[in-house]
Amino acid sequence: MRILVFLILISLYPVHTYAQNKILFVTSNQDFYGKTKIAAANHFEEIIVPYDIFVKAGYSVDFISPKGGAIPIGYINTSDSLQKKYLYDSFFMDKLEHTMKPASITSDSYSAIFYTGGGATMYGVPEDTSIQKIARAIYNKNGVIAAICHGTAGITNLKDENKKSLYAGRKITGYPDEFENKDAAYYKAFPFSIDKAIKDNKGDFLYSKKGGDGFYIVDGRFVTGQDPSSAAKVANEVIKILGKNDNPILKNDLKQVKEILMDYIEGTANGQPERLQKAFDPNFNLYTVEKDILRVRSGREYISNIKSGEKRNRIGKIISIDIENDAAIAKAEIMLPNFRHYTDYFLMLKYEGAWKIIHKTYTWHELPKKELQ
């Protein structure tokens, strides 16, 4: 579930908020088409395009594969700027090198599951009952199931608790047999036909005969795309659906967390120590590093330096909030014109019916004149 909020402070700043705002990408470990020596791979574009859209929208993405660990990637176009960006993104590539095993996944943490494409996804994923169980659990909690191209193979065997097709009667698309080279060795090694498998499991398989035209289908909480040209559209449709799944408890917690953070930001800027006392747990501490030495200050010491009614030239904004049950982390930036730019990280807990900041770490850099606003 996604909530995007905006705070007005000097100007409008976007705030990314996450609370179970995680999407699970399903990939394959398969290196070859069946028992052939023809290399198979996960489709890089079909991974990075939706990934980029999701993370920019404030979602975090995890990767799983049937065996965990490294996955083969292919269909790479190094002249494409987005693909090139992610090929040289060590954080992202580390995710692909260390995909998680299904057994390590807690389905309640995810609001959507996304089956990426590529010929490799015809193998290992469709028959993995652990992944099927995760997908079913996400779907049953009002989550979204999405797939693209050959990734649709991964959903073919999805059943409900009564062993009936989870997508019975729904329109589904994927890479159609019509566009496959049926005389090629790779196709002859396929374990099944996606078209036929969807139809055999009571789904209505549809596709665009044109191909490459961004064809996709939304039917309920199933979002499927025909080929790489639909990657962005599928991702954006998933976001639209998740945006409608508002959780009133989450929204109230988010509101309270924002208020506490603003008590800190505005309380410091406007000389309001009473707001800081409201925001901080009594045992709150602040941590930073100065000249390679850890510096620790108590919250009481911090509050004592705030004089009532004494305003300071500080411009603050909340960057992100991540809530999970009764725990949260947040990031804020504080600008002191002509002096410093601070980055603050907070740990927060909800107890006795209220949220409190229990810990803050921070760092800063001096502001050269060219950065002044």
N, C-alpha and C positions, 0 to 999 in steps of 0.2 A: 504494500500500500504506500502511495507516495503523497507527501504533502509538501508543496513548495510555498514558502512564505516570503514576504518582503517587509523589511523594516525601514522606516523613514528616519534617517539620522543624517542631517546635512543634505544627503541626497539618497536616492534609492539604491539599496544593495541587495543582491540576491543571496538567499540563505538556503543551502542544501540541508534537508532534514531527512534522516533515515530512521526507520523503526521497522525492523524486519523488511527493510527496503533492499532485499538481496535477490539476485536472480542467479539461477544455477544453469550453467552451460554444460551440455552433455556432448562429449567427444568420444572418439574411438582410438584404441591402441593398435588397430590393424595396420600392418606394414605392406601387405600384398593382397591382391585380389584372390581370395580363396587360397588354393594350393599352388597358384601360379607364381611366377617370379616377376609379375607386373606390379610395380610399386603403386600402392594406394596411399591416400592421404586425406586429412581433414582440410576442407577448403578455407584457406586463410582469409579471403575477402568476406566469406560468410560468417567468419568469427569476428573480425575486427570492426566491420561496419556496425553491426548491432551493439558490439561491446562499447564502441566509442559513443554511440547515441545514449546507451544506458548510463554510462558513468557521467556523461555531461548532464544528464537529467537528475543526477543525485543518487543513482543506484550503485551498489557494489556488486561485483560479479565473481562467482567462484566457478571453478572448472572441475568436472569429474570425468572419469573414464572407467570402463569396467575393471581394469587392472590397476588404475592409478599410475602415477609417474608420467614419463615423457610420452608425447603423442607425435605422430608424423604430421607435418603440415606441407601443403603443396598448393598448386594453382596460384603461385605468387607472381605478382606484377610489380617489379621494383621501380617501374616508372610512375606508379601511382603514389602520390604523396602520402596518403593515409597509410597505405601498406608499408611504405618505407619508414614512416614514423614509428610504427609498432614493431617492425623488424629490429629497430635500434633502441627499443624501449626495454631495458633490462628487467624492470619490474614486471612488465607484461609477459615477456618471454619466459621469465622464471615461472609464472603461473602455468604456462603450457608445458614446461619441463617437469613440473611437480603437481600434476592434476591429482585430485583427491580420489580415494576409493569410495564407492557407495556406502560402505559400512561406517565411514567417518562423518556422514552427512546427517544433520538433524533437519528433517523436512519442514518443521515449524518455523525455521529461520528464513524461509524463502517464500516470496510472493509469486514467483513465476519460474517455470523450467523451460529452457530453450535448447532444442536439438539442432546443433549445427550440421552443416552438410559436408559433401565430399564423398568420394567412393568408399572410403574407409568405414563410413558410418553404416554401411550395409552389413557390417560384421561386428559381432560382440555386443553391440548396443540393443538391437531389437529383442534378443532372447534373454537379456539380463533382468531377472525377476526383481533384484534389489532396486535397480533403477526404475522399473515399472512401479514398485511399491512407493518410491519417493514421489514419482509423478502423480500417482493417484492421491497420495496424502496432500500434496500441494493443491491439486484440483479440488479436493473435498473441502478445503479451507478457503474456498472462494478465490483460488489462485488461477493463473493462466498457464496453458500448455501451448507452446509455440514450436514450430519446426520450419526448416527451409531446405528446399531442394532434396537431395538424398537423405537429409536428416529426417524426413518424414518416415523413413524406414523405421526409425526408433520408436515411433508411436503406434506402429501397426498392431502390436500385441497388447495394447493397454486395455485392461478389463476393470470393471467395478467390483465391489465386494461379492456380488452374485455371479461373477465370472462372465458377465455380459460386456460387450464392447463399450468402452467409455465414450466413444464418439459415434455410436449408432445413430443413424439418421442425420448426421451433420456433414456439411460440405467440407472437404479436405482437398488440399492440393500438395503437390510435390513434383519432383522431376519425372515426367511421364515416359513410359516405354517408347512412345512414338519418336522421341528425340534421341533414344539410345541407338548405338550401332550394334544391332543384334547379331551381326556376323563376327564381331570382335571377340577376342579371347576374354577380355575383361568382363563383358556382359554375360558370356557363357558361364563365368565363374560366380555370378550373382546367386545368392541362396534363394531369392524369390523376386517376384515383380512387385514393386510398390503399388502400382495401380490395382493389381488383382488382390493383393493382401488387404488394402483398404476396403475394397468392395466386398471381399469375403467376410470381413468383420463388420458389415452393415454400414460402412461409411459411403458417402457419395463423392467419389473422386472426380474432380474437375480440373481442367487446365486450359491454358491459352494456346491455341495452335500456332500463334505468331511466335511466341517464345522471346525472351529477352525484353519483355515489355512491362516488367514490374508487376506481373500478375500475382495477386495474393487473395486470400479469403479469410474473413472473420465470421465465425459461426459460434455464437455464445462466447465461451472463454477458450476456444481453440482458434489460434491464429497461425496460418500456414502460408508459405511462399513457394512459388514454383522454381525459381532459380536465383542466381546471385543478384539480378537486377531488382529483386523485391526485398533485399535485406533491410534497407533503411525503412521501407514502408511497414514491414512486419514488426520491427523494433518500435516504431512510433505507435502502431496500433496496440501493442502490448502496454505501452505507457498510458495510452488513453484509457484502457480498461482498468488498469491499476489505479489510475487517478480517480475513478468512480467508486472504488472500494474504500470509502471513508470509514474509519474506526473512531467512534466518539470518545472512547477512553484514551486512545492515542492522541487525538486532537486536544483533549483537555491537558494531558501531560505535556504536550508540546507547548501549549500556551503557558503553562506554569514555568517550564524550563526557560522559555524566552523571557518571561517576566523577571525571573531570578537573575539571568545574565544581564538584563538591562538595569536591574538594581545595582549590579556591580559597575557596569559601564557608566551609567548616568550618575550613580551615587558618588563615584570618584570624581567625575567631571564637574559636578554641581555642588560639591561640598555637602553631602548628605550622608553622614556616618550611620544614621538609623537605617538607611536602605542597605548598607553594607552588612550591618548586623543581621538583617533579615535574610540576606543572600548566603551568608557564610555559616557553616557549622562552627560551633565554638572552638573546636580543635583544628580548624582549618589552618593550613600552612602554604607558603609560597616557596617555590624552588627555582633557582636559576644557577647558571655557571658563570663565574667572573674570574678571568685570568686562570682558567683551568681548575678552579676551586669551587666546589659546591657551596652555594649560599642558601641558607634556609631562614625564612622569616615567618613569624607567627601571624595569624590573621589579626590578632589583637593589636600587634605592633603596626600592621598596615592601617587598620582603622584609626588608630590613635594619631596618625599623621594627616588624617582628613579633618580639616577644620570646618565646622558648620557654617555654611553660607559662602565659603571661599571657593570660587569657581576657577577651574583650570582649563587651559586651552588644549583640550583633548577631543579627538574625533574617533569614535568607536563604531565598529560594525561586527555583527555576528556572521561568521563564515559558514559554519555547519553545526548541526546538532544530530547526534546519533543516539536513539533511545532503544533500549531493550529491557522490557519489564520495569524493574525499579532501579535500573542503572542507566547512566547516560554519559557521553563524552561530548565536548563541544570545543569549537575553535573560534577565537575572536581576534581581530586586529585593532590596534590602538595607534593612532597617529598623533604625535606631538610635533606640530609644525616647527621647523627650524631646529629640531632636536633629534627625535628618535621615532622609529617605527617599531612597535612591539607586536609580537605574535604570542597569544596566550592560549594554553590548552587547559581544559577543566575536566575534572572528574566530579560527577554529581550522583547523589543517591536520593531515593524517595523513602522517607521514613516518618512515622508519626503524622502521616497525611500530607507531607510537604516535601518539596525538593530542596536540597541544600548543596552548595558547592563544598566539597570536602578536601579538594586538592587543586592547586594550580601550578603549572610549570610555565615558564616563559623565556623568550629570548628576544633580542632586538638587534637592529643595525642603525648606525647613525644616518641621518638624512642629508645627503649632499643637496645643494640648492637646486639641481636639475630635477629632483624628485618632489620638490615642494609643489603643493596644489594651490 
